[in-house]
Amino acid sequence: MTSSNTPSTGDKGLVVSFGEMLIDFVPTESGVSLSESSGFLKAPGGAPANVAIAVSRLGGRAAFVGKLGDDDFGHMLAGILRKNGVDDQGIYFDKGARTALAFVTLRSDGEREFMFYRNPSADMLLRPDELNLELIRSAKVFHYGSISLITEPCRSAHMKAMEVAKEAGALLSYDPNLREPLWPSPEEARTQIMSIWDKADIIKVSDVELEFLTGNKTIDDETAMSLWHPNLKLLLVTLGENGCRYYTKDFHGSVETFHVDAVDTTGAGDSFVGALLSQIVDDQSVLEEEERLRKVLRFANACGAITTTKKGAIPALPSDCEALSFLKRQIEP
């Protein structure tokens, strides 16, 4: 059962985001464990869906490809995508499995811990024959994570979608978005995350993911470049409140972020990725010109910082106007 159409308008290139969408239950108070929390707020989430909405909020064209449960939560999530201007023609509904849920603990510093309910959830059951190949072929950028690699049949659907997008000329964007509790073991997570590494044109990892993938606690250029592969156009390492580092075959450097009062870091990395993709989808030459790339990364850092100032990922994702007015208020770092 597929979803209804949401027509896309304009001549902008399409960013297609593939993977999971779920509901995060976020505690109404910070700094307590799940069992101690007196209540929870429903917050739609899932990194690939967050990225699609981030692109759309910033005035870009985005579509989401994935599977939801044919239940109230699944239809609610599809409605949220549509409401945010994301093309939903790649959504498939599963009658036999529920939409995934995650309970999120917010520590007092705004960082998170997760407990997942997926046994199995609908997103894990997407099959290759359920893919909207026409939509995938129309992508200028095809973005994905690694959660869709954990189990079959979703892993095969992921591989097929990636292959079809690449053959059609899309730029492949990869944010592993490590969620260790979902994997059978750290070794399996590392192996599977790296199994598709050399296919991507753009890869974004956090400092925590860099340490996990390399086994090196030192976050420096040498450690980052150990993840470089010959077909890569851009490698990004996000450093939380310390901004980000960027690496291309010709240059590398760092861009500072903006200091804000962080309430909830959920979705900050997705906001960063969405902002980056919205800026390069129609002009990939940005990746070859350092000054222009730095400007784009400053914009992406601003979007990530704004997202941490509100609870929940999707409600906190900024519009183009919000991001630009935020940048105007800042002193150049």
Order of alpha helices (4+ residues) and beta strands (2+ residues): beta-beta-beta-alpha-beta-alpha-beta-beta-beta-alpha-beta-alpha-beta-alpha-beta-alpha-alpha-beta-beta-beta-alpha-alpha-alpha
